[in-house]
Amino acid sequence: MAVEPLIFDLASPGRRAIRMPEPDVPETALPAGMARESLAWPEVSEIDVIRHFTRLSQKNHAIDINFYPLGSCTMKYNPKVNEAVARYPGFAGIHPYQPEATVQGAMELMSELQAMLAEISGFHAVTLQPAAGAHGELTGVLIIRDFHADRGDTARNTILVPDSAHGTNPATAVMAGFKVETVPSNSRGNVDIKALRPMLGPHIAGLMITNPNTLGLWDEGIDEVIGLVHEAGGLVYNDGANFNAILGIARPGDLGIDVMHFNLHKTFSTPHGGGGPGSGPVGVRAGLEDYLPGPRVRTIAEDTGPRYEWFMPERSIGRLHSFHGNFGMHVRAYTYIRMHGAAGLRRVSEDAVLAANYLKSQLSDDYVVPYDRSCMHEFVASASRQKANGVKAVDIAKRLLDFGIHPPTTYFPLVVPECLMMEPTETESIETLDSFVVAMKQIARESAETPEIVRSAPHTTAFKRFDEAGANRRLNLRWEPEHSQVVPSESVIGEVERILEAVPAD
Ligand SMILES: Cc1ncc(COP(=O)(O)O)c(C=O)c1O
């Protein structure tokens, strides 16, 4: 492999990629000590910069490069029209401090998006404020907490979480101050009702269920689960991150769910960032809307047409985000929903479910499929057969990289050993699905005949296997060559202190 120069190696004094225009204001010297004395910027030409970053961009897998069946993440294609609309100056150039009268269009979009999400899910009211799915969960659980507290029902200190729930669910419940008890699944991957019954009682604040669950299965006993929790005085939270499976087919609000979050970045094709910027709107049934975070947008009918204004719901749990959430994501999701329409959204889910069932049937001779029933938009397989030859789920995942395919999610959910969780999404062609099947079958064959090839994969990527735990625990996003370590000088620190002292106390 050719050794690729780092951008610092490409540097040569005097090379540059930009030219600043002549200043059109008088030049002023920086206050003494404010200029950094040493800053080792790489001085590089435009073409070297372009090549450097283009090379880097190709080292990472992306949905725009190839198939990305990362279960639970719904890595569907994000249509470029979303981006075009989000960049309209009327959306991209506004500021949340602007007076209401000047951002009526943006408020109208938010109001319509709330209404569309409410219609699609069967909920009474929706907030767009939370910035991610887990943030939506926190919003929902805080609503459940305040709902019970307002009724003086303060003994309800426990949230039940099935073992097939997403890992963020128990974490959220704990963050909101609750104890967590785990409800086991039965052999069909549903909540085990027999186990659930004795766990219910006056200490239960609610149950957080992921439905469809992380096994890619619709809970066949969902009606009974909801009924039992309600009978015990608890509320039911649905982790709606897997909503991509049921658009236009089932509405959680109609099932009796009390609170649910959506992941706009999964279901409604807004980009997944590294931890954001996402969007996790929350829907609630009638009677809980006063608890939603604010400020919320509402419509006032006037003779000249509707006017939009912000308001704080009466019993609001408070603000969950500065201003109004990730507005750019709202624009993208709105565009996606309007582009598809009701029939198109239903088709999205039908195709997502069809693609997952197709892959499951194609791979079930080669891999153990622990829950042999129709799946929703994703399914889990196990590498337990391959493990007998010393090939683990992680090895299969790494080997897929040699085929230019992003691996499925591995080792999650925890209830399946050597788990491979695959979610093809609705946006892939049959040819792409088939090429994935060919790769997975070849890996199954290799695991039986030449397991070392799989165990030592990947063979074609720029880097091999990483210290993943180390990368997580000792994250360093600011690598710099030693000579460019920048330490603010005493004079800079002194100058900043002097400026701060000069700021009036009020
Ligand atoms: C089922 C489920 N719940 C919750 C989450 C958490 O969402 P986020 O990553 O946006 O916080 C995810 C993320 O993929 C998920 O798949």
PDBQT file of the ligand as one rigid body, heavy atoms in Angstrom, charges set to zero:
ROOT
HETATM    1  C1  LIG A 601     -34.550   1.265  18.922  1.00  0.00    +0.000 C 
HETATM    2  C2  LIG A 601     -33.716   2.491  19.219  1.00  0.00    +0.000 A 
HETATM    3  N1  LIG A 601     -34.011   3.236  20.277  1.00  0.00    +0.000 NA
HETATM    4  C3  LIG A 601     -33.319   4.346  20.584  1.00  0.00    +0.000 A 
HETATM    5  C4  LIG A 601     -32.264   4.754  19.806  1.00  0.00    +0.000 A 
HETATM    6  C5  LIG A 601     -31.485   5.959  20.226  1.00  0.00    +0.000 C 
HETATM    7  O1  LIG A 601     -31.587   6.975  19.284  1.00  0.00    +0.000 OA
HETATM    8  P1  LIG A 601     -30.470   8.098  19.169  1.00  0.00    +0.000 P 
HETATM    9  O2  LIG A 601     -29.222   7.409  18.694  1.00  0.00    +0.000 OA
HETATM   10  O3  LIG A 601     -31.018   9.063  18.169  1.00  0.00    +0.000 OA
HETATM   11  O4  LIG A 601     -30.302   8.708  20.511  1.00  0.00    +0.000 OA
HETATM   12  C6  LIG A 601     -31.920   4.006  18.667  1.00  0.00    +0.000 A 
HETATM   13  C7  LIG A 601     -30.796   4.405  17.812  1.00  0.00    +0.000 C 
HETATM   14  O5  LIG A 601     -30.534   3.872  16.791  1.00  0.00    +0.000 OA
HETATM   15  C8  LIG A 601     -32.665   2.845  18.369  1.00  0.00    +0.000 A 
HETATM   16  O6  LIG A 601     -32.377   2.081  17.320  1.00  0.00    +0.000 OA
ENDROOT
TORSDOF 0
